Structures are given as structure tokens and as C-alpha cells.
Amino acid sequence: MVNKKKWTIEDSENLYRVNRWGAGYFEIGQNGNLNITPDPSNKDIRIDFKTVIEEIKEEGIQFPVVVRFHDILRSQVALLNETFRKTVKEADYKGQYMGVYPIKVNQMREVVEEIVDAGSPFNYGLEAGSKAELLTVMAYNTNEESLTVLNGYKDKEFMRLALLGNKLGRKFIVVIEKYSELLLLVKTSKELGITPMIGVRSKMTVKGRGKWEGSGGDRAKFGLTIAEIISAARYLKENGMAECLTLLHFHIGSQLTDIRAVKEAITEGAMIYADLYNMGFKLNYVDVGGGLGIDYDGSKSTSDSSRNYSMDEYVADIVFGMKQVCDLENVPHPTLVSESGRAITAHHSCVVTQVVGEIKAYSMGIDTAPVDDEHFLLTNMRELSIEIDKQNNLQEIFNDASQFKEQGLTAFKLRVVSLEELGMIETLYWQIMVKLQKRLKEIDFVPDEMKELDYDLSSQYLCNFSVFQSAADTWAIDQVLPVIPLTRMDEKPTVNCSLVDITCDSDGKLDQFVSEHGIADIIPMHELIPGEDYYLGLFLTGAYQDVMGDMHNLFGRLNEVHIFSYDDDPEDFYIEEVVKGSSVEDVLSIMQYNPGAMAQSVKRMIDGHVSKGQLNPREGVKWTDFYENCLKGYTYLKTTD
């Protein structure tokens, strides 16, 4: 007997790459369950995800759920600020770092509150890009020492709100995105008698690398040209407001994949700052924008879902790059500002969904025993299914089986082959493909045509969630998000599959996965065991996914569970808060329906059937209550009674 190698957690690590994309927060435990280390510097606190799932179930919280690890959020805030502080000291940089969190990345109140609190020791501020966001940061960024950077297009009301912030002693910096905004701001500030803090955004010649490289260059949506920046500075000087110009801002794209783009942007931005300073405009801040990427696929490459640098390298290139140019130009080192949002929030949040079924490429077949006067195509396919065990030319078998299947369908359309014979041909075809797939694993070279067999024969695991609500970027921009089983990773996964959601839409699927060979269209998962729940985690969803989900099929927001680590607890965590997801009533109301009126309408129909004797009164009351309870219930599938 062949001694088969036992599957290990190291094998699962090679397959799912948890350590590569997990940033030290996630790892596979010795028991095969996913573990969370909320603070990588403190390995004594380690949370078993299976115990999190069990507690969620005990609390009666229905899946799917968003699980937020707030300690990870706090850890990332501290890590970014401490990395800048350490590098500033090592470089003997004379300025300081005062970062801001751009709330567009995740505007959830709980997230913003946590970031503000964790960032307080570092005077870490907030950034807003719309009027609603400005109203939010005005209320939540109460640290008078921190910055509030205001980007995006602005009207007079926006300007008045920003100036109110300055009046209240806050450091609100209005970044001018187009020249006409400067005229409006100067006029409004004179009307109110409030001195503004002004920044200008430069359209950079340097472009980023990745999906958002269009954020820079001449065709960039935001920013001023060099000529416009000079005109803006001179306009302020003419109006006696030169000292109000305090910040230079630039941004070359989100999720920067290549560190070379960062180096080039810092050099160009530093030169603009130096020249403005030497022209007499004593700017205090240089805002390098966002762009600090995360490694979604664990490849440490320049692919769209990765980055070829670490946070340490990113920070060092900003600090040392700015210092070098400033020293050469003999200008002061400015305070550095960055707007990292993705790197702060992505890791802290994940979606947990239950697999509720399996859709096989081929399911049940029919009896393929010979029948009298059967068509020769059926006979040929049957003989081929026997020959495969003796034949070594797998390419020939594949070609013949594919041809017989196509000819069988044509013959059926011409009414030459019966429906039952066609079913037998298809059954034999899939049996041949399964045997071929097994034989291919025994050979070194696989012909191109046959490489698709793994995909063609793969299953689809039906998951209780909506891609459009919980992973919008996977559908909209082909963003890769890591998906792994949360348990059983000490067992060999034997089912190749993609994932489909419960929406009534063919696009509601995940078919791009992090794997040991890069990005794959299928991923091995464990065989479903009847009567046993199987949960998957969709990770790195804390950036954008929480706020970009839509209402497709009226699947609303998910239930949320907020986890905090606690060393004195036997499980090292506790559930700090549960935020209920959308009810059916909630999503219907958003779409301008009146759930109360709908319930009354259905009740009248039921009462009508009761009055006609078609339903007895007790049954009518039960159906009325059932409908009303469904309106109050969760929008997702209820997998337990």
C-alpha cells in the first residue's frame, strides 16, 4: 500500500498564504482553526476563530456577519505613527509627522471613533472629502493639536463650515482642488473675518502604479497645474494672505504597487515645496496623500493586488526623500502628512459566511446500460469510457469524447437522438472527464486544452451572503480578497470550487482566489459534512467594502460583531457590541415602500379567504403573523430553525 503523506497546517499555509497577507494578525493554529493575534507584539493573546463563531451562535446572532477586531484597527494606527516617529528620529529629520485618516475608506462611526481614540497620543487627525464627511469630522476630531484636511470639491457652505472649524481653534486646512475654489474661500473668509488655513493640491507628472494610476498626470481629476499653483500663491500675496498658504498636497493613486512611484513622487513634491518656500511662501506641511498599499494576494509583487515594499520602506522613502531634497535646496524640513486609509482599516474587518450548499458541474447521471437500437454515438461514447483505462493517449480520448458530445447534441436537435440517449451521452462524457482529470495528475505535461478540466469539473459552493453588498470591489474592479475556511485546515481540502452568493444574479460569484501558485479561478475547500456547519472567512474587507455595498436584491447590511481582546478571559476575547444588520422593513423603506401598508394589504387578502371559508380563522392569524415576522426579520437566509 502507498503511504500517503498526511496533510499538515504547513500544507494549508502554502495553499492559502495566510502568513503572507495576514500581516502578523492571522495564522493557522495547530488545531487547524484560524487564529487571530490582535497585537503581533504580544503572542500571549491568541483568539481561536472557532470560539468566536461558537459565541456568535450562542448569542443568537444570525449569519452572515461582519466581524470587527478593533484591536487590529488600533494596532495599525499605532504602527503607522510609530514607524514615522522612529524613521524621523533615525533620519535626524527636523520636521514631524501628523497623519490623517481619510474617512471615505470606512465612515462607520465605530471605526472612526476607534481611530480617533487610538490616534490621540500621536495627534492623528481626520480627512474629509465631502460636506457630509466634513460635518462628521468636525464633530469627532476634537483634538485641537491634530489636523483636519479637507479635500474634494467645495461650495460656499463647505467653506463656511471649514472656517467655523478655524474659528473654534481647530487646524482645518482647506485644500484647493481647482482655482475657482481659492477665489470663493478668500471671499468667504473676508466676509466672516476668519483667517483660513489653505493647502494647494498639485497635479503631479509622476503617475502611480496599479488600478488607480490615473489619479496623477495631466488628466488627473483633482489638483492645480504648476502655473495655477504659482497664480494661487501670488493671488494670496496680493490679498495679504500669503501666510495662509500652509500646505502642499499631492496624491498619485490608491493601493500603490511599486515603491519606485513613491520615490519619484516624493522627489517631485519636495522640489515644488522647496521652490514655493524660496518664493517667500513659508509652507509648514507637505501632504503626500494616500497610496500605502496592502498585500492582498501575498505575492509581494507589483500586481494590482499586492505591493513590492513594506511599511518601513514606504515611510523611509518619504522621510529620507524629503530630507534629501530640502537639504539640497536649503529649506526647512516640513511637517509630513499622509492619508493612509486602506492600510489602517483593511485587516480589522472580515465577513463570515456559511456554505449552504454545493452546485456540481455534473450531478446525478442516468443509467448508461446498453439499450436496443441505440444510436452509434452513444455506443461510441460508452466504448470510449471503457477504453480510457487502457489507453495512454489522453489527448485523443479528450478529443473524441468532446466530439461525440457535440455530435450528440446536434443529432438531438435534428431529432436523430432521443432525449434519453442524449442524457446517457452526457453522463458518459462527464464520467470520462472525471477519469481523465485523475489520470492527468500522473503525467508531467498537460496539453493546453485539458488544463481547464479542473475548472470545468469544479463545484460551486453556495454561500449565504451577497457579493454586491459585502465584497463590491471583487465584482466592480476584480479586486482579489483572501477567502479561507475558518476550521479544518489540518485536513486536506479535496473539493475544487468557486463561490457563488445567494443573489439572483450570475455576477454574484467569487472566482479569483489567493493560492499557492498565485491567483487562481478555483480554490480547494473541504468536503461538506451533512449536519455540520462549514464557515468561510472573506478577509481584508475593512477598506471600502463596508461602505460601498449596494442594495442588489434588497440584501441589506450584515449583522456586525465587535471583538476586543482580553487577556483575563479564558478565550482571550469578548464581544463588546453587536450591531444589527438590515431587516426586510429597513431595506423596503429605503426603496420607498411602506411595510406597514404592505402588511395590512396581505392581512386583508388573508381575511378575505377566511371570510369565504377557504382558510380557518386560526390558520389565517398564523399566516398574518408569519408575514409580519418576515418583514421584521433579517434579509439573508435563515439556516437554523
N, C-alpha and C positions, 0 to 999 in steps of 0.2 A: 504494500500500500504506500502511495506517495504521501510523505509527511508535509502537509500544507502549513505554510508559515502563519502563525497566529497574528491576527490584526492587533495593532497597538495604537496607543494615543499618538505616538510619533507618526504613524501612517496617516491618521486623521489630520494632524498638523500639516503634513506635507500636502494633503489634499485640500484642506480648507484655508490654509495660510493664516490662521488666527493671530499668531505672534507677529506676522508681518504687517497686518492692517490694524491690529488691536492697540498699538501704541503703549503697550505695557498694562493696559486696563483689563484685557481679556486673555484667557488662556484655557486650554483644555485640562481639566483635572484628572487625577489618576483613576477616578471612578467613571470617566467618560462623559461627565457633565461639564458644561461651560462654567468657568469660574470668573468672577469679577474681582479685581483688585482696585478699588476706587482711588487709592493713593499708592502708586507704584513704589514709593519710597518706604512704605510700611506694609511689608508682606504678611504681617500678623493678621491683618484684616482681609479675609478672603470669603466671598459670598458665592455659594453654590446656586446657580440659576434654577436648578430643580426645586430648591426650597422656596425660592421666590414664586415660582409657578404654583406650588402647593399652597402657599399662604394666600395668593390671589384667589385660588379656587375656594379655600376655606372662608374667605371674606364674601363669597358670593358674587364676585366681580366677573362679568361675562367677557369672554374673549371675542374678538381680538382686542389687545390692549397696547397702549404705548407705555413703556417702562422708562422712567427717567431716573438716572443715577446722578443726583445733584452734587455728590462729592466729586464726580468726574468733572462736572462743569466748573466747580470751584478750583479743582486741581489744574485745569487748563488755563484758567485766568492767572493763577499764581505762577505757573510755569512760564508763560509768555513774559510776564512782567519781571520775574526773577532772572530770566535769560537776558533780557535787555539790560537790567541793572548790572549783572555780572559782566557782560560784554563792555558796557560803558566804562566800568572800572578798569577792566583789563586793557582797554584801548587808550586809557587816560583821556577820554572824551570829556570835554568841558561842559557840554550840554547835558540834558537829562532825557528820560523817556516818559511820555504821558500819552498812553494809548487810549483809544475809544472803541467801544463795541458798537458796530452798526446793527441797529435793532431789526432792520429789514430781514436779516438772516434768520431770526426767530424772535417774533414780537410777543410771544406768550408771556404773560405777566410774571408767572413763576420763574421763568428763565431770566427775564430782565432783573427782577428783584435779586435773584441769587448772584448774578454777575455784578451788580452794583455793590452788594454786600461783600462779596469776595474781593472785589477790586478796590474797596475803600482804603486799605493800607497803602495802596500804590497810587492813589488819586486817579484811578482808572475811570474814564468818562464814557459818554454815550455819543452816538452819531445818529442823526435823523435825516431822512431824505424826502419827507412829505409833511404836509401840515398836521395830519393826524399823528405822525410819529413825533413831530416837534411838540405837540401838546402832551404826548406821553413822556418824553424825556424831560420836559420842563417840570413835571410832577415827580419824577422818580430820580433824576440825577441831582440830588440835594447837596452833594459835596461841593463846596464853593471853590476848592482848590483844583478840582478836575475840569477838564474841557468838555464842552458840548459843541460838536462840529455839525454844521447844518449844510447838507448837500442837496442836490436836486433843484428843480425849477421852482421859482418862488413868485408869489404875488404880494400885494401891499399888506394884506392881513398877516401873511407869513413874516414879512419884515417887522411889522409891529410887535408880533409875538417874540421874535428874536431880540428886539430892542428892550422889551419888557424884561427878558432874562438878564440883559446887561444892567438895567435899572435896579434889579434885585441883587446886584453884586455878583452875578454869575458870569463865567467865561464862555459866553455864547459867541462862536465865530461863524459868521455868515460867509460861506464860500461862493464866490461869484462864478456861475456856470456860463453865462452869456453877458455881453457888455451892457445890455439894457437893464439888467438887474442892478448893476452898480449905480446907475442914474436914479433908479427907484429907491435904493437903500439910502443914498446920500440925501435925497429929497425928504424921505420919511424921517430920517434921523434929525434933520434940521427942524422939521415941523414939531417933533416931540422934544427936541433939546436933549437927546440922549446920544452919547458917543458910542459908535459901534466898534466891534472888533471884526475886521474884514480879512478874508482869505481870497486868493485867486487860484483857480484851477487851470493848469497848463495842459494843452493838447500836446502830448509827447510824440516825438518822431519814433521813439522806441515802441515796439509792439510786444505784447506778452506772447506766451506760447500756450496753446490749448484752445478750448472751446470759446473762450471769451477774449481772444486776441484783438477783436475789433474794438475793444474799449480804448485802444490807443490809436495814434495816427491821425492824418488829416481828416478822415471821415468819422472820427470819434463823435459820439452823440453829445458829450459834455465837454466843457472847457473853452479856454481862450487861446488864440494863437499868440505867438511871441509879440507880434505887433499890437494885438489887443491888450496884452498884459502891460506893455510899456505905456500905451494910451491910458489904461486904467490907473496906473501909478501916477502919471502926470496929472490926470483929472483930479485925483485925490489931493495932490500937492496944490493945485490951483484953488481948491476949495478949502485949503487949510486943514486937511485931514490926512496928511501923509503918514502921521504916526498911527493912524487907524489900520494901515496895511500891515498885518502882523503874521500872516501865514501864507506859505506856498503849498499848493496841493497838487498831486498828480496820482493817476491810477492807470495801470496798463492791463488790468484784467483780473478776474477771479480765478482761483484754482490754477495758479501759475505752475507749470510743469517743469520748466527749465530754469535753473538758477542763473544762467547767463543773462536772461531777460531782466532779472532783478539787478544784477551788477550794472548792466547798461543803463537802466532807468535811474539808478541812484547817481551815477556819474552825470547824466544829463540834467537831472533835477538839481543836483548840488551846484552845477555851473550856473543855472538860471538863478538860484538863490544868491550865489556869490555876486553875480553881476547886478542884481537888484539892490543888494546891500551896498555895493560900491557906488551905485547911482544915488545913494542917500536914503534908501528905504530900509529902515532897521527892523527887518522881519525877525520875529522871535521863534517861529515854528516852521518846520518842514514836515508836511503830512505825506507819507509815502503811499497812502491808500491801502487797499486790501490786497489780496492775492496769495497770502500764505496758504499753500495747498495742503491737502492730506492725501495719504496713500491708500486710496480705496481698494486697489487690487493687490497691494503688497509687492509690486514689481520693482519699486524704487527706480522708475524709469521716467521718460518724458511722454509716456502715453497719457491720453486725456484724463485717465482715472488714477494718475499717480503723480509722483514728484521725484526728481533726482537729487534731492537735498534734504537736510534735516532742519529742524527749527534753529538749532545752534548756528548752522551755516547761513541760514537766511538772515538771522539777526546780525551776525558778524559782518556779512557783506553790506548791510545797511550802515552799521556804525562805523566800521573802518573805511568804507567807501566815502561816506560823507566827511569823515575826518580828513582823509587824504586831500580831497578837493579843497576843503575850507582852509587847510594849512597852506596849500599851494597858492591859494588866492588871498591869503592873509585876511580872512574874515572870521568872526566868532563862530563857534560850533552852535548850531541852533538846537532847540528842544525838538526831539524826534517824536513824531506821532505816527501811529499805524492804525488801520481799521480792520483788523483781523476778526472775522466773524465765523467763517467756516471752521477754522482750526480751533476756535473756542468751543463751539457748540456741537459739532458733528458726533463726537464719540459718546456724549452723555445720554443719548436717546436711542431706543430701538423699538421695533414693532414685533410683538409676539403674536403669532397666528397659529391656529390649529389646522392640521391637514384633515379634511373631512371626507376625502375620497380619492380614488385613483382612476384616471381615464387612460386606458391602454390603447396603443395604436391598433392592436388586434385584440379582441376579447375572446369571446367564445366562437369556436368554429362549428361546423356541422359534420355529420358522419360522411367520410370520404370513401366508404367501401364501394367497389365497382358495381355499376348498375347495367342492366341490359341496354344495348344500343346507345351507349353513352358516346358523346362527341369525341373525336380523336384528340382535341385539345386537352380535354380532361384526362384522357388516357396518358398523353404525353407528360402532363404535369405530375401525374401520380408516379409514373416511371422515373421521372427526374428526382422525386422525393426519396425514391429508393436508391438511386444511383449515387446520391451525394455522399453516402457513407463509404463508397468505394472509389469515387472519382477524386483525383488530386487537382484537376484544373478548375479551381473555384471560380475563376473569371468566366469560364464557359457556362458553368451552371447558373451563375448570376444572370448572364446574358440570356440564356434560354428561358429561365423562369420569368424574367421580365417580359420577354417577347410573348410567351404563352399567355401571360396575364393580359397584356394589351390586346392580343388577338381574341381572347375570350370575351372581353368587353365589347369589341367590335362585332363579334359574332352574335352576342346577345342583342345588340341594337338592331341587327339585321334579322332577328328572331330565329337564328340558327341554333343558338344555345339557349337552353331554358334557364329560368331564374335559379332553380335548384342546382343545375350544373355550374352556373357562374359562381354560386356560393361555395361549391366544392373546389373550384379552381382557385378562388381567393384563399380558402382555408389552407390548401396545399401550398400555395405560394408563400404565405406567412410562416408555415412550418419549415419550409426550405430556407427562408431568410434567417430564422432563428438558429438553424443548424449552421448556416454559413457564418453567422456572427461568432459562434463559438469556435469554428474552425479557423477564422481569421486571427484569433488570439495566439494561434500556434505557429504562425508564419511571420517572417521578418518584413516582407514587403507587401503592402496592401494597395491594390490598384485604386486610383482616384475615385472611380465610380462607386466603389464599395466602402469607401471611408464614411459615407453618410449613413451606413446601416445602423450604427449606434444611435444616431439621432432618429432615424425612421422607426426604429423599434422601441424607442424610449417611451416611458409613461409620462403622463401629466398629473402632478399632484394638485388636487383641488384644495385651495386654501381659503379660509374664512376671513377675507379682507378685500379691500378694493385698491388696486394699483393706483388708480386715479386720485384717491384720497390720501393714501399713505406713502406712496413712492412715485410721485408725479414725474420726477426727473427721469426715471427709468423709461417712462413712456414718451416724454416730450423731447429729451435730448440724449437718449441712450446712455444715461449715467449708470455706471456699474455700482451696485451696492452689495456688500457681502451678505450672503444668506447661508446659514448653517443650522443643523439640528442642534437643539439645546441639551440633548441627552443621547446616550447610546453610542458615543464616539469611541468607546472601547470595542465596538462591534464593527465588522466590515459592512459598509453600505453596499448593497447589491442591486439597487434599483436605479438605473439611469433615468433621470426625469428632468422636465422643466416644470415651472409652477404656473398655475392659472388661478385667477381670482374668481369671486362669485358674481361679478358684474355681468350684465348681458351684453358683452362687447368682446369681439375677437382680439382686440388690442389689450385686453386685461390679462396680461401674462408677464412673466419674467423668464427670459431665455438668454440672458447674458450673466455668467457667473464667474466668480473668482475660483480658479482651480490650480492644480499643481503645474499645469502646462500653460498658464496664462489665462486668458478669457475664453470660456467655453460656452457652447449653447445648451449643454445639459450638465447636470451635476449628480453625482451618486448620492442617494439618500437610502435610508433603511427601509426594509420591507415593513409595511403596515401590519400590525398585530391586531386581530379582531378584539374589541373590547378594551384596547389600550390606547390612550391619547398620545399623539405624536405632535410635538410643537417645534416650530421653526422660528428663528430669530432673523429679522431683517435689520442690519446694523448700519451705523453712521447716518442715521436719518435726522439727527438733531439740527442740521443746517438746511434750511429752506423747505424740507419736506413737510414739517409740521404746519407751515403757514401757506403752502402753495396747493394743498389738496383741494379738489373740486367736489361738486355735489353729484357727479355722474351716477345715474340710477338711484339717486336720493340716498346714497350711503353717506352718512354724516361723519362727524369727528368721532374718534375712538375713545373709549374709556382710558383714563390715564392713571398710572400708579407711580407715586413719587417715593423713591427709595433713598434712605440715608443709612450710612454705615454706623455701627455702634458696637464698639469692641466688647462691651459688657454683656451683650446679647449672645446667647448660645449660637445663633446663626449669623452673627456679625452684622445684622441689619434690622431695620424696622420700616414699615410702611408709614410714611409721615402724612400723606394725603392721598385721597382718591378723588379724581375729578371725573364726574360722569360725562360720558360721551353723548352724542345727539340721540334724542328719542325720535320716533317717527313724527310726533307732533312738531318737534323742533324744525325738522327739515321741510315738512309740509308748510309750516308758517312762513319760512324763508321764501318759499316759492309762491306765496300769496294765497295759499289755501286756508280754509277755516276748519280746523279739525273738529271743533265743537259742532259746527253746522253739518259736517260730514257724518258725525256720529248720530245726529238727530235724523238725518236722511235715511241712514241704514236702519235705525230703530223704527222709523215709520214703515219701511218695507217689511221688516220682521213682524211688526204689529199687524200689518195688513194680512200677512199669511196666517197669523194666529186667529184673527177675526174670521177668516174663511175656513178655519178648521184644518189648514194644511200644516200647522205646527201647533203643538200643545203649549199652553202658557209657560210652563216651567222651562221647556226647551227654548222658547223664544227669549226668556230672560237670560239664559245661559249664553245664547249666541250674541245677544246685545252686549253682555259683559265681556265676552271674548273679543269682540271687535274693538271695544273701548280700551281694553287692556293692551291690545296690539298697538293701538295708537300711542300709548304711553311707553311702549317697550323700545328696546334697542333696535337699531336698523339692521344689524348683522344677524347671521344665522344663530339660532339658539341650539347649541349642540348637546345640551343636557335638559332633561325634563325638570 
